[in-house]
Amino acid sequence: MLILQRKEGESLLIGDEVEITVLSVEAGRARLAIQAPRSVTILRSELKVAADANREAADEEVSPLELLGVLKGQDPK
């Protein structure tokens, strides 16, 4: 992991196509501007974690009997 310090208005480059600029830092929060091609996906890490968890939960196989129990309000465990 590379750790850098930047001041407001300063930028860093990732490869030739991605530029991240520090717009402001207030109360421990940084506002960043990210310039990148549309083909580059940019997500906050907590959204990626949530999406992965949702995908994993959707992949779990549930038996019809378990689903019936849930619909009847019974604890499936």
N, CA, C and O atoms as a CHARMM CRD file, in Angstrom:
* protein
*
  308
    1    1 MET  N      0.85000  -1.17200   0.00000 PROA 1      0.00000
    2    1 MET  CA     0.00000   0.00000   0.00000 PROA 1      0.00000
    3    1 MET  C      0.89700   1.23600   0.00000 PROA 1      0.00000
    4    1 MET  O      1.85100   1.32700   0.77400 PROA 1      0.00000
    5    2 LEU  N      0.58800   2.15400  -0.85000 PROA 2      0.00000
    6    2 LEU  CA     1.29600   3.42400  -0.92600 PROA 2      0.00000
    7    2 LEU  C      0.50200   4.46300  -0.15300 PROA 2      0.00000
    8    2 LEU  O     -0.70300   4.60300  -0.36700 PROA 2      0.00000
    9    3 ILE  N      1.15600   5.19400   0.74200 PROA 3      0.00000
   10    3 ILE  CA     0.49000   6.23800   1.52000 PROA 3      0.00000
   11    3 ILE  C      1.07200   7.58200   1.10700 PROA 3      0.00000
   12    3 ILE  O      2.28600   7.78200   1.14700 PROA 3      0.00000
   13    4 LEU  N      0.19700   8.50200   0.71000 PROA 4      0.00000
   14    4 LEU  CA     0.60600   9.82800   0.26400 PROA 4      0.00000
   15    4 LEU  C     -0.10700  10.89600   1.07200 PROA 4      0.00000
   16    4 LEU  O     -1.20100  10.67200   1.59000 PROA 4      0.00000
   17    5 GLN  N      0.51600  12.04900   1.17700 PROA 5      0.00000
   18    5 GLN  CA    -0.14500  13.20800   1.76200 PROA 5      0.00000
   19    5 GLN  C     -0.34600  14.23500   0.66000 PROA 5      0.00000
   20    5 GLN  O      0.55800  14.48600  -0.13800 PROA 5      0.00000
   21    6 ARG  N     -1.52100  14.82200   0.61900 PROA 6      0.00000
   22    6 ARG  CA    -1.84200  15.84300  -0.36400 PROA 6      0.00000
   23    6 ARG  C     -2.53300  16.99100   0.35300 PROA 6      0.00000
   24    6 ARG  O     -3.26300  16.77100   1.32000 PROA 6      0.00000
   25    7 LYS  N     -2.31200  18.19700  -0.10600 PROA 7      0.00000
   26    7 LYS  CA    -2.99700  19.37400   0.41800 PROA 7      0.00000
   27    7 LYS  C     -4.14900  19.71300  -0.51600 PROA 7      0.00000
   28    7 LYS  O     -4.23100  19.20200  -1.63200 PROA 7      0.00000
   29    8 GLU  N     -5.04000  20.58500  -0.04400 PROA 8      0.00000
   30    8 GLU  CA    -6.15200  21.02100  -0.89500 PROA 8      0.00000
   31    8 GLU  C     -5.60900  21.54500  -2.21600 PROA 8      0.00000
   32    8 GLU  O     -4.63100  22.29200  -2.25100 PROA 8      0.00000
   33    9 GLY  N     -6.25800  21.14200  -3.29800 PROA 9      0.00000
   34    9 GLY  CA    -5.86000  21.57800  -4.63100 PROA 9      0.00000
   35    9 GLY  C     -4.79700  20.70700  -5.27700 PROA 9      0.00000
   36    9 GLY  O     -4.54700  20.83200  -6.47600 PROA 9      0.00000
   37   10 GLU  N     -4.16900  19.83000  -4.51100 PROA 10     0.00000
   38   10 GLU  CA    -3.14700  18.95500  -5.07600 PROA 10     0.00000
   39   10 GLU  C     -3.78500  17.67700  -5.61500 PROA 10     0.00000
   40   10 GLU  O     -4.86000  17.26800  -5.17600 PROA 10     0.00000
   41   11 SER  N     -3.10200  17.05900  -6.57400 PROA 11     0.00000
   42   11 SER  CA    -3.63500  15.86900  -7.24600 PROA 11     0.00000
   43   11 SER  C     -2.64700  14.72500  -7.17700 PROA 11     0.00000
   44   11 SER  O     -1.48300  14.89600  -6.81400 PROA 11     0.00000
   45   12 LEU  N     -3.14300  13.56000  -7.53300 PROA 12     0.00000
   46   12 LEU  CA    -2.27500  12.42300  -7.77700 PROA 12     0.00000
   47   12 LEU  C     -2.82300  11.68700  -8.98600 PROA 12     0.00000
   48   12 LEU  O     -4.02200  11.72800  -9.26400 PROA 12     0.00000
   49   13 LEU  N     -1.94400  11.02400  -9.69000 PROA 13     0.00000
   50   13 LEU  CA    -2.31700  10.29900 -10.90200 PROA 13     0.00000
   51   13 LEU  C     -2.18900   8.80300 -10.66800 PROA 13     0.00000
   52   13 LEU  O     -1.25200   8.33400 -10.02200 PROA 13     0.00000
   53   14 ILE  N     -3.14300   8.07000 -11.20300 PROA 14     0.00000
   54   14 ILE  CA    -3.08400   6.61000 -11.20100 PROA 14     0.00000
   55   14 ILE  C     -3.07500   6.19800 -12.66600 PROA 14     0.00000
   56   14 ILE  O     -4.07100   6.33800 -13.37500 PROA 14     0.00000
   57   15 GLY  N     -1.94400   5.69500 -13.09700 PROA 15     0.00000
   58   15 GLY  CA    -1.79100   5.39900 -14.52000 PROA 15     0.00000
   59   15 GLY  C     -1.83100   6.69500 -15.31700 PROA 15     0.00000
   60   15 GLY  O     -1.50300   7.76400 -14.80400 PROA 15     0.00000
   61   16 ASP  N     -2.23600   6.58800 -16.57200 PROA 16     0.00000
   62   16 ASP  CA    -2.30300   7.75700 -17.44400 PROA 16     0.00000
   63   16 ASP  C     -3.69200   8.37400 -17.50100 PROA 16     0.00000
   64   16 ASP  O     -3.85500   9.47800 -18.02000 PROA 16     0.00000
   65   17 GLU  N     -4.70800   7.67100 -16.96800 PROA 17     0.00000
   66   17 GLU  CA    -6.08000   8.11300 -17.20400 PROA 17     0.00000
   67   17 GLU  C     -6.86100   8.53000 -15.96600 PROA 17     0.00000
   68   17 GLU  O     -7.94400   9.09900 -16.10400 PROA 17     0.00000
   69   18 VAL  N     -6.35900   8.27300 -14.76700 PROA 18     0.00000
   70   18 VAL  CA    -7.11700   8.57400 -13.55400 PROA 18     0.00000
   71   18 VAL  C     -6.38600   9.64400 -12.74800 PROA 18     0.00000
   72   18 VAL  O     -5.21200   9.49200 -12.41000 PROA 18     0.00000
   73   19 GLU  N     -7.10200  10.73200 -12.44800 PROA 19     0.00000
   74   19 GLU  CA    -6.54600  11.81500 -11.63500 PROA 19     0.00000
   75   19 GLU  C     -7.47500  12.06600 -10.45000 PROA 19     0.00000
   76   19 GLU  O     -8.68500  12.21800 -10.61800 PROA 19     0.00000
   77   20 ILE  N     -6.89700  12.10700  -9.25700 PROA 20     0.00000
   78   20 ILE  CA    -7.65600  12.37400  -8.03700 PROA 20     0.00000
   79   20 ILE  C     -7.14600  13.68100  -7.45200 PROA 20     0.00000
   80   20 ILE  O     -5.95100  13.83700  -7.20200 PROA 20     0.00000
   81   21 THR  N     -8.06400  14.62200  -7.23600 PROA 21     0.00000
   82   21 THR  CA    -7.72300  15.93600  -6.69900 PROA 21     0.00000
   83   21 THR  C     -8.40700  16.12500  -5.35400 PROA 21     0.00000
   84   21 THR  O     -9.58900  15.81400  -5.20200 PROA 21     0.00000
   85   22 VAL  N     -7.65800  16.63700  -4.37300 PROA 22     0.00000
   86   22 VAL  CA    -8.22700  16.95900  -3.06400 PROA 22     0.00000
   87   22 VAL  C     -8.88700  18.32500  -3.18200 PROA 22     0.00000
   88   22 VAL  O     -8.21100  19.33200  -3.39100 PROA 22     0.00000
   89   23 LEU  N    -10.21900  18.35800  -3.04600 PROA 23     0.00000
   90   23 LEU  CA   -10.94200  19.62400  -3.12900 PROA 23     0.00000
   91   23 LEU  C    -10.91800  20.36400  -1.80500 PROA 23     0.00000
   92   23 LEU  O    -10.68400  21.57200  -1.76800 PROA 23     0.00000
   93   24 SER  N    -11.16100  19.63800  -0.70800 PROA 24     0.00000
   94   24 SER  CA   -11.14700  20.26900   0.61200 PROA 24     0.00000
   95   24 SER  C    -10.99700  19.20600   1.68400 PROA 24     0.00000
   96   24 SER  O    -11.28000  18.02700   1.47100 PROA 24     0.00000
   97   25 VAL  N    -10.54200  19.66200   2.84900 PROA 25     0.00000
   98   25 VAL  CA   -10.45900  18.80100   4.02200 PROA 25     0.00000
   99   25 VAL  C    -11.03900  19.59400   5.18100 PROA 25     0.00000
  100   25 VAL  O    -10.49400  20.62800   5.56900 PROA 25     0.00000
  101   26 GLU  N    -12.15100  19.10700   5.73600 PROA 26     0.00000
  102   26 GLU  CA   -12.81300  19.78900   6.84400 PROA 26     0.00000
  103   26 GLU  C    -13.30300  18.75300   7.84100 PROA 26     0.00000
  104   26 GLU  O    -13.87900  17.73700   7.45400 PROA 26     0.00000
  105   27 ALA  N    -13.07800  19.00500   9.11600 PROA 27     0.00000
  106   27 ALA  CA   -13.56800  18.14300  10.19400 PROA 27     0.00000
  107   27 ALA  C    -13.21900  16.67200   9.96300 PROA 27     0.00000
  108   27 ALA  O    -14.04000  15.78600  10.20400 PROA 27     0.00000
  109   28 GLY  N    -12.01100  16.42500   9.49900 PROA 28     0.00000
  110   28 GLY  CA   -11.56900  15.05500   9.30200 PROA 28     0.00000
  111   28 GLY  C    -12.11400  14.36500   8.07000 PROA 28     0.00000
  112   28 GLY  O    -11.92900  13.15900   7.90800 PROA 28     0.00000
  113   29 ARG  N    -12.78500  15.10700   7.19400 PROA 29     0.00000
  114   29 ARG  CA   -13.35000  14.52100   5.97300 PROA 29     0.00000
  115   29 ARG  C    -12.71600  15.18600   4.75700 PROA 29     0.00000
  116   29 ARG  O    -12.56400  16.40700   4.70900 PROA 29     0.00000
  117   30 ALA  N    -12.35500  14.38000   3.79500 PROA 30     0.00000
  118   30 ALA  CA   -11.76200  14.89600   2.56300 PROA 30     0.00000
  119   30 ALA  C    -12.78300  14.81600   1.43500 PROA 30     0.00000
  120   30 ALA  O    -13.45900  13.80000   1.27200 PROA 30     0.00000
  121   31 ARG  N    -12.89200  15.88300   0.66400 PROA 31     0.00000
  122   31 ARG  CA   -13.71500  15.86900  -0.55800 PROA 31     0.00000
  123   31 ARG  C    -12.75300  15.68600  -1.71800 PROA 31     0.00000
  124   31 ARG  O    -11.79600  16.44500  -1.87500 PROA 31     0.00000
  125   32 LEU  N    -13.01700  14.67400  -2.52600 PROA 32     0.00000
  126   32 LEU  CA   -12.13700  14.32600  -3.63500 PROA 32     0.00000
  127   32 LEU  C    -12.86800  14.47000  -4.95600 PROA 32     0.00000
  128   32 LEU  O    -14.06700  14.20800  -5.05000 PROA 32     0.00000
  129   33 ALA  N    -12.13700  14.88700  -5.96800 PROA 33     0.00000
  130   33 ALA  CA   -12.64900  14.88400  -7.33900 PROA 33     0.00000
  131   33 ALA  C    -11.86600  13.81000  -8.08600 PROA 33     0.00000
  132   33 ALA  O    -10.63600  13.77600  -8.04000 PROA 33     0.00000
  133   34 ILE  N    -12.58900  12.94500  -8.76900 PROA 34     0.00000
  134   34 ILE  CA   -11.94700  11.85000  -9.49200 PROA 34     0.00000
  135   34 ILE  C    -12.28500  11.98600 -10.96400 PROA 34     0.00000
  136   34 ILE  O    -13.45300  11.96900 -11.35400 PROA 34     0.00000
  137   35 GLN  N    -11.25600  12.12200 -11.76700 PROA 35     0.00000
  138   35 GLN  CA   -11.43900  12.19900 -13.21300 PROA 35     0.00000
  139   35 GLN  C    -10.91100  10.89700 -13.80600 PROA 35     0.00000
  140   35 GLN  O     -9.73200  10.56600 -13.67400 PROA 35     0.00000
  141   36 ALA  N    -11.81500  10.16700 -14.46400 PROA 36     0.00000
  142   36 ALA  CA   -11.44700   8.86700 -15.02300 PROA 36     0.00000
  143   36 ALA  C    -12.35200   8.56600 -16.20700 PROA 36     0.00000
  144   36 ALA  O    -13.44300   9.12700 -16.30800 PROA 36     0.00000
  145   37 PRO  N    -11.91700   7.69300 -17.09900 PROA 37     0.00000
  146   37 PRO  CA   -12.77600   7.28900 -18.21200 PROA 37     0.00000
  147   37 PRO  C    -14.02200   6.57000 -17.69000 PROA 37     0.00000
  148   37 PRO  O    -13.99700   5.98600 -16.60700 PROA 37     0.00000
  149   38 ARG  N    -15.09500   6.61400 -18.45200 PROA 38     0.00000
  150   38 ARG  CA   -16.34300   5.95400 -18.04800 PROA 38     0.00000
  151   38 ARG  C    -16.16200   4.44800 -17.86700 PROA 38     0.00000
  152   38 ARG  O    -16.93500   3.81200 -17.15100 PROA 38     0.00000
  153   39 SER  N    -15.16800   3.88800 -18.50000 PROA 39     0.00000
  154   39 SER  CA   -14.94200   2.44200 -18.39800 PROA 39     0.00000
  155   39 SER  C    -14.36600   2.03400 -17.03900 PROA 39     0.00000
  156   39 SER  O    -14.32200   0.84600 -16.71900 PROA 39     0.00000
  157   40 VAL  N    -13.92500   3.00800 -16.23900 PROA 40     0.00000
  158   40 VAL  CA   -13.36300   2.72400 -14.91900 PROA 40     0.00000
  159   40 VAL  C    -14.47500   2.82000 -13.87800 PROA 40     0.00000
  160   40 VAL  O    -15.12500   3.85700 -13.75100 PROA 40     0.00000
  161   41 THR  N    -14.69000   1.73500 -13.13500 PROA 41     0.00000
  162   41 THR  CA   -15.69600   1.72100 -12.07900 PROA 41     0.00000
  163   41 THR  C    -15.12000   2.37100 -10.83200 PROA 41     0.00000
  164   41 THR  O    -14.02100   2.03100 -10.39500 PROA 41     0.00000
  165   42 ILE  N    -15.87500   3.31500 -10.25900 PROA 42     0.00000
  166   42 ILE  CA   -15.45000   3.99200  -9.03900 PROA 42     0.00000
  167   42 ILE  C    -16.54600   3.79800  -8.00000 PROA 42     0.00000
  168   42 ILE  O    -17.67900   4.23800  -8.19500 PROA 42     0.00000
  169   43 LEU  N    -16.20600   3.13700  -6.89100 PROA 43     0.00000
  170   43 LEU  CA   -17.15900   2.87000  -5.81700 PROA 43     0.00000
  171   43 LEU  C    -16.51700   3.16200  -4.47300 PROA 43     0.00000
  172   43 LEU  O    -15.31400   2.96800  -4.29600 PROA 43     0.00000
  173   44 ARG  N    -17.32500   3.63100  -3.52300 PROA 44     0.00000
  174   44 ARG  CA   -16.85900   3.69600  -2.14000 PROA 44     0.00000
  175   44 ARG  C    -16.73400   2.25500  -1.66100 PROA 44     0.00000
  176   44 ARG  O    -17.55800   1.41000  -2.01100 PROA 44     0.00000
  177   45 SER  N    -15.72000   1.97300  -0.87100 PROA 45     0.00000
  178   45 SER  CA   -15.46400   0.58500  -0.46400 PROA 45     0.00000
  179   45 SER  C    -16.64000  -0.03100   0.27700 PROA 45     0.00000
  180   45 SER  O    -16.89900  -1.22300   0.11600 PROA 45     0.00000
  181   46 GLU  N    -17.36700   0.75100   1.09300 PROA 46     0.00000
  182   46 GLU  CA   -18.49300   0.16900   1.83200 PROA 46     0.00000
  183   46 GLU  C    -19.61500  -0.26300   0.89000 PROA 46     0.00000
  184   46 GLU  O    -20.34700  -1.20100   1.20600 PROA 46     0.00000
  185   47 LEU  N    -19.76600   0.39500  -0.25400 PROA 47     0.00000
  186   47 LEU  CA   -20.76600  -0.03400  -1.23100 PROA 47     0.00000
  187   47 LEU  C    -20.35500  -1.34300  -1.89200 PROA 47     0.00000
  188   47 LEU  O    -21.19900  -2.20100  -2.14900 PROA 47     0.00000
  189   48 LYS  N    -19.08100  -1.49700  -2.16500 PROA 48     0.00000
  190   48 LYS  CA   -18.58300  -2.74500  -2.75500 PROA 48     0.00000
  191   48 LYS  C    -18.77700  -3.90100  -1.79000 PROA 48     0.00000
  192   48 LYS  O    -19.18900  -4.98800  -2.19500 PROA 48     0.00000
  193   49 VAL  N    -18.48200  -3.67400  -0.50700 PROA 49     0.00000
  194   49 VAL  CA   -18.65600  -4.72400   0.50100 PROA 49     0.00000
  195   49 VAL  C    -20.12600  -5.12500   0.59000 PROA 49     0.00000
  196   49 VAL  O    -20.44300  -6.31300   0.64200 PROA 49     0.00000
  197   50 ALA  N    -21.02900  -4.13500   0.60800 PROA 50     0.00000
  198   50 ALA  CA   -22.46800  -4.42300   0.68900 PROA 50     0.00000
  199   50 ALA  C    -22.94500  -5.17000  -0.55500 PROA 50     0.00000
  200   50 ALA  O    -23.72400  -6.11700  -0.44900 PROA 50     0.00000
  201   51 ALA  N    -22.48700  -4.75100  -1.72700 PROA 51     0.00000
  202   51 ALA  CA   -22.89000  -5.41500  -2.97000 PROA 51     0.00000
  203   51 ALA  C    -22.40000  -6.86000  -2.98700 PROA 51     0.00000
  204   51 ALA  O    -23.12900  -7.76000  -3.40400 PROA 51     0.00000
  205   52 ASP  N    -21.16900  -7.08200  -2.53600 PROA 52     0.00000
  206   52 ASP  CA   -20.63700  -8.44600  -2.48700 PROA 52     0.00000
  207   52 ASP  C    -21.43400  -9.30700  -1.50900 PROA 52     0.00000
  208   52 ASP  O    -21.72000 -10.47000  -1.79500 PROA 52     0.00000
  209   53 ALA  N    -21.79600  -8.73800  -0.35200 PROA 53     0.00000
  210   53 ALA  CA   -22.58300  -9.48100   0.64200 PROA 53     0.00000
  211   53 ALA  C    -23.95900  -9.82400   0.08300 PROA 53     0.00000
  212   53 ALA  O    -24.44800 -10.93600   0.28000 PROA 53     0.00000
  213   54 ASN  N    -24.58600  -8.87700  -0.61400 PROA 54     0.00000
  214   54 ASN  CA   -25.89600  -9.14000  -1.22500 PROA 54     0.00000
  215   54 ASN  C    -25.80100 -10.23700  -2.27800 PROA 54     0.00000
  216   54 ASN  O    -26.65600 -11.12000  -2.35000 PROA 54     0.00000
  217   55 ARG  N    -24.76300 -10.17200  -3.08300 PROA 55     0.00000
  218   55 ARG  CA   -24.57000 -11.17800  -4.12900 PROA 55     0.00000
  219   55 ARG  C    -24.36300 -12.56200  -3.50700 PROA 55     0.00000
  220   55 ARG  O    -24.90500 -13.55900  -3.98300 PROA 55     0.00000
  221   56 GLU  N    -23.57100 -12.60100  -2.43800 PROA 56     0.00000
  222   56 GLU  CA   -23.31800 -13.87100  -1.76100 PROA 56     0.00000
  223   56 GLU  C    -24.60400 -14.42500  -1.14300 PROA 56     0.00000
  224   56 GLU  O    -24.86300 -15.62600  -1.22800 PROA 56     0.00000
  225   57 ALA  N    -25.40200 -13.56500  -0.52900 PROA 57     0.00000
  226   57 ALA  CA   -26.66400 -14.00400   0.07600 PROA 57     0.00000
  227   57 ALA  C    -27.63100 -14.51200  -0.98900 PROA 57     0.00000
  228   57 ALA  O    -28.36600 -15.47200  -0.75900 PROA 57     0.00000
  229   58 ALA  N    -27.62900 -13.87300  -2.14300 PROA 58     0.00000
  230   58 ALA  CA   -28.53100 -14.28400  -3.22300 PROA 58     0.00000
  231   58 ALA  C    -28.11800 -15.62800  -3.81300 PROA 58     0.00000
  232   58 ALA  O    -28.95000 -16.34700  -4.36800 PROA 58     0.00000
  233   59 ASP  N    -26.84800 -15.96600  -3.69600 PROA 59     0.00000
  234   59 ASP  CA   -26.35800 -17.23000  -4.24000 PROA 59     0.00000
  235   59 ASP  C    -26.65000 -18.42300  -3.33200 PROA 59     0.00000
  236   59 ASP  O    -26.54400 -19.57000  -3.76500 PROA 59     0.00000
  237   60 GLU  N    -27.01900 -18.15900  -2.06900 PROA 60     0.00000
  238   60 GLU  CA   -27.30100 -19.25700  -1.14700 PROA 60     0.00000
  239   60 GLU  C    -28.56100 -19.99000  -1.58500 PROA 60     0.00000
  240   60 GLU  O    -29.56100 -19.37900  -1.96300 PROA 60     0.00000
  241   61 GLU  N    -28.48900 -21.30500  -1.52500 PROA 61     0.00000
  242   61 GLU  CA   -29.65800 -22.10300  -1.87700 PROA 61     0.00000
  243   61 GLU  C    -30.52700 -22.29300  -0.64400 PROA 61     0.00000
  244   61 GLU  O    -30.02800 -22.63000   0.43000 PROA 61     0.00000
  245   62 VAL  N    -31.81200 -22.08000  -0.79900 PROA 62     0.00000
  246   62 VAL  CA   -32.76600 -22.24200   0.29100 PROA 62     0.00000
  247   62 VAL  C    -33.80600 -23.25800  -0.16100 PROA 62     0.00000
  248   62 VAL  O    -34.33000 -23.18600  -1.27200 PROA 62     0.00000
  249   63 SER  N    -34.08700 -24.19400   0.71600 PROA 63     0.00000
  250   63 SER  CA   -35.06700 -25.22000   0.36000 PROA 63     0.00000
  251   63 SER  C    -36.47500 -24.64100   0.40500 PROA 63     0.00000
  252   63 SER  O    -36.72800 -23.68000   1.13100 PROA 63     0.00000
  253   64 PRO  N    -37.38400 -25.21300  -0.35900 PROA 64     0.00000
  254   64 PRO  CA   -38.78100 -24.75000  -0.32700 PROA 64     0.00000
  255   64 PRO  C    -39.38600 -24.81400   1.07300 PROA 64     0.00000
  256   64 PRO  O    -40.20200 -23.96200   1.42600 PROA 64     0.00000
  257   65 LEU  N    -39.00300 -25.81000   1.87700 PROA 65     0.00000
  258   65 LEU  CA   -39.52800 -25.91800   3.24200 PROA 65     0.00000
  259   65 LEU  C    -39.05300 -24.75000   4.11300 PROA 65     0.00000
  260   65 LEU  O    -39.80900 -24.23100   4.93400 PROA 65     0.00000
  261   66 GLU  N    -37.79300 -24.34400   3.92500 PROA 66     0.00000
  262   66 GLU  CA   -37.28600 -23.18700   4.67100 PROA 66     0.00000
  263   66 GLU  C    -38.04300 -21.92800   4.27100 PROA 66     0.00000
  264   66 GLU  O    -38.39900 -21.12100   5.13000 PROA 66     0.00000
  265   67 LEU  N    -38.29100 -21.75100   2.98200 PROA 67     0.00000
  266   67 LEU  CA   -39.04500 -20.58700   2.51100 PROA 67     0.00000
  267   67 LEU  C    -40.45600 -20.58300   3.07700 PROA 67     0.00000
  268   67 LEU  O    -40.96400 -19.53500   3.47500 PROA 67     0.00000
  269   68 LEU  N    -41.08700 -21.73800   3.11400 PROA 68     0.00000
  270   68 LEU  CA   -42.43300 -21.84100   3.66300 PROA 68     0.00000
  271   68 LEU  C    -42.44400 -21.44400   5.13800 PROA 68     0.00000
  272   68 LEU  O    -43.35500 -20.75500   5.59900 PROA 68     0.00000
  273   69 GLY  N    -41.42900 -21.88300   5.86700 PROA 69     0.00000
  274   69 GLY  CA   -41.32000 -21.51700   7.27900 PROA 69     0.00000
  275   69 GLY  C    -41.16100 -20.02200   7.46800 PROA 69     0.00000
  276   69 GLY  O    -41.75900 -19.44000   8.37400 PROA 69     0.00000
  277   70 VAL  N    -40.36300 -19.39800   6.62300 PROA 70     0.00000
  278   70 VAL  CA   -40.17400 -17.94700   6.69600 PROA 70     0.00000
  279   70 VAL  C    -41.48900 -17.24000   6.41100 PROA 70     0.00000
  280   70 VAL  O    -41.84200 -16.28700   7.10600 PROA 70     0.00000
  281   71 LEU  N    -42.21200 -17.68900   5.40800 PROA 71     0.00000
  282   71 LEU  CA   -43.49400 -17.06700   5.06600 PROA 71     0.00000
  283   71 LEU  C    -44.51400 -17.21200   6.19400 PROA 71     0.00000
  284   71 LEU  O    -45.37100 -16.34800   6.37900 PROA 71     0.00000
  285   72 LYS  N    -44.41700 -18.30700   6.94400 PROA 72     0.00000
  286   72 LYS  CA   -45.33900 -18.52500   8.06700 PROA 72     0.00000
  287   72 LYS  C    -44.86700 -17.81600   9.33500 PROA 72     0.00000
  288   72 LYS  O    -45.52800 -17.88100  10.37100 PROA 72     0.00000
  289   73 GLY  N    -43.71900 -17.13800   9.24700 PROA 73     0.00000
  290   73 GLY  CA   -43.20800 -16.41100  10.40800 PROA 73     0.00000
  291   73 GLY  C    -42.40800 -17.25800  11.36500 PROA 73     0.00000
  292   73 GLY  O    -42.17500 -16.85400  12.50400 PROA 73     0.00000
  293   74 GLN  N    -41.98300 -18.42500  10.92500 PROA 74     0.00000
  294   74 GLN  CA   -41.18800 -19.30400  11.77500 PROA 74     0.00000
  295   74 GLN  C    -39.71400 -19.03100  11.55200 PROA 74     0.00000
  296   74 GLN  O    -39.29000 -18.70600  10.44300 PROA 74     0.00000
  297   75 ASP  N    -38.94000 -19.16800  12.61600 PROA 75     0.00000
  298   75 ASP  CA   -37.48900 -18.99600  12.51300 PROA 75     0.00000
  299   75 ASP  C    -36.92200 -20.17400  11.72600 PROA 75     0.00000
  300   75 ASP  O    -37.12500 -21.32300  12.12000 PROA 75     0.00000
  301   76 PRO  N    -36.20700 -19.91500  10.61000 PROA 76     0.00000
  302   76 PRO  CA   -35.71200 -21.00800   9.77200 PROA 76     0.00000
  303   76 PRO  C    -34.60400 -21.81500  10.42600 PROA 76     0.00000
  304   76 PRO  O    -34.28200 -22.89600   9.93400 PROA 76     0.00000
  305   77 LYS  N    -34.02000 -21.35200  11.48700 PROA 77     0.00000
  306   77 LYS  CA   -32.89100 -22.05600  12.11600 PROA 77     0.00000
  307   77 LYS  C    -33.36200 -22.93500  13.23500 PROA 77     0.00000
  308   77 LYS  O    -32.55100 -23.60300  13.87800 PROA 77     0.00000
